[in-house]
Amino acid sequence: MRFWLREIMGWLLLFLGTALWLLIVLFLIADPPEFITASALVLPSIFIFRGGIHLLKVAAAVRVCLDADRREKPQVQAAAPRAAVPAKIPLDW
C-alpha cells in the first residue's frame, strides 16, 4: 500500500507536465506567438514530466519487490538443527 501515494503523485505530475506542454503549444500557435512565455515554461515542464515518470518507475519497482517478497516467504522453512560433528582436520593452517 506504500507505493500507491507515489503512483498517484507520479500520474499527477505526468498529467501536469503534459498540460504544460499543451499550454506551450497554445502559446506558440496564438495570433501573436508568445515565444518568451512559451520558452519560460519549457524547462519546468520537462522536469515535472520526468519527475512523474521517475515516481511511476519507483512505484512499479516497489510493487515488484513486495510481490517477490510475498511469493518467497511461504517457501522459507526452518532448517533442522544439525548434530555437532567433531572436526577431523585441524583448522590451524
N, C-alpha and C positions, 0 to 999 in steps of 0.2 A: 504493500500500500504506500510505501515511502516514495515510490517513483512516480505516482500519479501527479503530484504537485509539479515535479519537473516536466512531465509530459504536457500538462495543461499550459504551463508557462512557456514551454517551447513552442507549442502551437500558437499561442497568443503573439509571441514575438515574431513568428514566421508570418502570420497574417498582418501584423503591424508593418513589418518590413516590406511585404508585398503592397500594402496600401500606400506606403510612402513612395514606392516605385510608380504606382498608378498616379499619385499626386505629381511626381516629377514629370511624367508623360503629359499630364494635363497642363502643367506649367509650360511645357515646351510646345504644345500644339495650340496654345492660346493665341488670340488675334495678334497682339504684340507679344512675341515669346519672351518669357521672363527667364533669361539664361542665368542670371545671378542667383535668383531664388532657387531655381532647379539645381544649380551646381552646389549650393549650400546644403542641400538635402541628400546628395548622393552618398557621401561618406557615412553619415549616421544611418542611413537606410541599409547600407551594406553591413555595418556592424550589427545592427538589430537583427537582420535576416540570418547572418552567420551565427549569432548567439542563439537564435531559436533552433537552428539546425544542430548546434552543439548540445543544447539541452535535450533534444529529441534523441540524439545518439547516446547520451549518458543514461537517459531513462530506459532506452532499449537494452543497454548493457546491464543495468541493474536488474531488469526483468529477467534477462537470460541467466545471470548469476544466481538469482534467487530460485529460479526454476531448476537449475542444475543442482543447487544445494538441496532442494526438496526431493529431487529424484535420488540423490546419493545417500541421504540419511537412513532410509529404511534398510539399506543393504549392509550397513555397518553393524557388525556383531562383535561382542566382547570375545577376545581370544581366551582360550582356556589357559590357566596358569601352567607353566612348564615346570617339570621337576628339576631340581638343581642337579646338574651334571658336572662332576668334577672335571677340571681341565686336565687333559692327558699330556699336553705340551706346555712346558713352562713359558710364561709370557715375558721373560726378561731377555730381550733381543739384544 
